[in-house]
Amino acid sequence: MSKPTVALFDYGSGNLRSAFRALERAGGDVELTSDPDSARSADGLVVPGVGAFAACMDGVVKHGLDVLVRERAAAQAPVLGICVGEQVMFAEGVEHGVETAGIGVFEGRVDHLKADRVPHMGWNTVEAAEGMRLFAGIDPAERFYFVHSYAAKTAPPGSLVATTVHGEPFIAAVERGPVSATQFHPEKSGDAGAALLANWIKGLK
């Protein structure tokens, strides 16, 4: 039986090596690509991301990834965003007072975390809504690894979300139709992250 194909999109921002290995271990036939046409036919598309929202969006637009993600969402073809790859799925990001348009498959904005210690770096439990596919079979006491200074804080309409708290509540993961995303890094989250990626891979075919 063939493995589901996964396009890990390289648009100049992301922890590609560890994400590639983690997706392979989770059961995917993974291709690292920066070609939208190649990624279009994959069973699943992964959008990584580290750094600033605006810089990531520059790479997203330059490589046509924004168009590709919206096409796949409309066609009910799975997409998974990770860290800033989750943030750019939202309509806009605000950094240092500058607003930048995101891909916009989720309504809402990404803004600075209000906390005594920023960036948020460490392990948190998350509270997942009932029925979230990403968290199927994962013990609620499991912890996931976060490293970020910005986050979305309001659930998009029609979505299932997992939340956690660092200074204030924020969205740790979101699912709506074929589009899923995590603020944390599943590829750096040990067994819990591996189980989450395996859940996503299982849903591709």
Residue pairs with C-beta under 8 A, 6 or more apart in sequence:
2 29
3 27
3 28
3 29
4 27
4 28
4 29
4 43
4 44
4 201
4 204
4 205
5 28
5 29
5 31
5 41
5 42
5 43
5 44
5 204
6 23
6 28
6 29
6 30
6 31
6 42
6 43
6 44
6 45
6 46
6 201
6 204
7 30
7 31
7 33
7 38
7 39
7 42
7 44
7 45
7 46
8 16
8 19
8 20
8 23
8 30
8 31
8 32
8 33
8 46
8 48
9 33
9 34
9 39
9 45
9 46
9 47
9 48
9 63
9 65
9 68
10 16
10 32
10 33
10 34
11 34
11 56
11 59
11 60
11 62
11 63
11 65
12 59
12 62
12 63
13 48
13 49
13 50
13 51
13 55
13 56
13 59
13 84
14 47
14 48
14 49
14 50
14 82
14 85
15 48
15 50
15 83
15 185
15 187
15 188
16 32
16 48
18 187
18 188
19 46
19 48
19 82
19 187
20 30
20 32
21 187
22 186
22 187
22 193
22 194
22 197
23 30
23 46
23 187
23 197
23 201
24 30
25 194
25 197
26 194
26 197
26 198
26 200
26 201
27 198
27 201
27 202
28 44
28 201
28 204
31 38
31 42
33 39
34 63
36 63
36 64
36 65
36 67
36 68
39 45
39 68
40 68
40 71
40 72
43 77
43 78
43 204
43 205
44 78
44 79
44 80
44 200
44 201
44 204
45 68
45 69
45 72
45 77
45 78
45 79
45 80
46 79
46 80
46 81
46 82
46 85
47 60
47 65
47 69
47 79
47 80
47 81
47 82
47 85
47 88
47 89
47 181
48 82
48 83
48 84
48 85
49 56
49 81
49 82
49 83
49 84
49 85
49 86
49 87
49 88
50 56
50 83
50 84
51 84
52 84
52 95
53 84
53 87
53 88
53 93
53 95
53 100
53 102
53 110
53 150
54 93
54 95
54 98
54 100
56 84
56 85
56 87
56 88
57 66
57 88
57 93
57 100
57 101
57 102
59 65
60 66
60 88
60 103
65 103
66 103
69 79
69 89
69 103
69 105
69 179
70 103
70 104
70 105
71 77
72 78
72 79
72 178
72 179
73 79
73 105
73 177
73 178
73 179
75 178
76 177
76 178
77 178
78 178
78 179
78 180
78 200
78 203
78 204
79 89
79 105
79 178
79 179
79 180
79 181
80 180
80 181
80 182
80 200
81 87
81 88
81 89
81 179
81 180
81 181
81 182
82 181
82 182
82 185
82 186
82 187
83 147
83 148
83 182
83 183
83 184
83 185
84 148
85 181
86 152
86 173
86 174
86 181
86 182
86 183
87 93
87 102
87 110
87 150
87 151
87 152
87 183
88 102
88 103
89 102
89 103
89 104
89 105
89 106
89 174
89 179
89 181
90 102
90 103
90 104
90 106
90 107
90 108
90 109
90 110
90 152
90 156
91 101
91 102
91 104
91 106
91 107
91 108
91 109
92 99
92 100
92 101
92 102
92 109
92 110
93 99
93 100
93 102
93 109
93 110
93 111
93 150
94 100
94 109
94 110
94 111
94 112
95 112
95 150
99 109
102 110
105 176
105 179
106 152
106 156
106 159
106 174
106 176
106 179
106 181
107 156
107 157
108 152
108 153
108 154
108 155
108 156
109 152
109 154
110 150
110 151
110 152
111 150
111 151
111 152
111 153
112 118
112 149
112 150
113 119
113 120
113 148
113 149
113 150
113 151
113 166
113 167
113 168
113 170
114 167
114 168
115 166
115 167
115 168
116 167
117 167
118 149
118 167
119 147
119 148
119 149
120 146
120 147
120 148
120 149
120 166
120 167
121 146
121 147
122 145
122 146
123 143
123 144
123 145
123 146
123 189
124 143
124 144
124 146
124 164
124 165
124 166
124 172
124 184
125 140
125 141
125 142
125 143
125 144
125 164
126 135
126 140
126 144
126 162
126 163
126 164
126 172
126 173
126 184
127 140
127 162
127 163
127 164
128 134
128 135
128 138
128 140
128 160
128 162
128 173
129 160
129 161
129 162
131 160
132 160
132 162
132 173
132 175
133 175
133 180
133 199
133 200
133 203
134 162
134 173
134 175
134 180
134 182
134 196
134 199
134 200
135 162
135 173
135 196
135 199
136 199
137 195
137 199
138 192
138 195
138 196
138 199
139 192
142 191
142 192
142 195
143 189
143 192
144 172
144 182
144 184
144 185
144 186
144 189
144 192
144 193
144 196
145 184
145 185
145 188
145 189
145 190
145 193
146 164
146 166
146 172
146 183
146 184
146 185
147 185
148 183
151 170
151 171
151 183
152 170
152 171
152 174
152 183
153 168
153 169
153 170
153 171
154 171
155 161
155 171
155 174
156 174
156 176
158 176
159 174
159 175
159 176
160 174
160 175
160 176
161 171
161 172
161 173
161 174
161 175
162 171
162 172
162 173
162 174
163 169
163 170
163 171
163 172
164 170
164 172
170 183
171 183
172 182
172 183
172 184
173 180
173 181
173 182
173 183
173 184
174 180
174 181
175 181
180 200
182 196
184 193
185 193
186 192
186 193
186 194
186 196
186 197
187 193
187 197
189 196
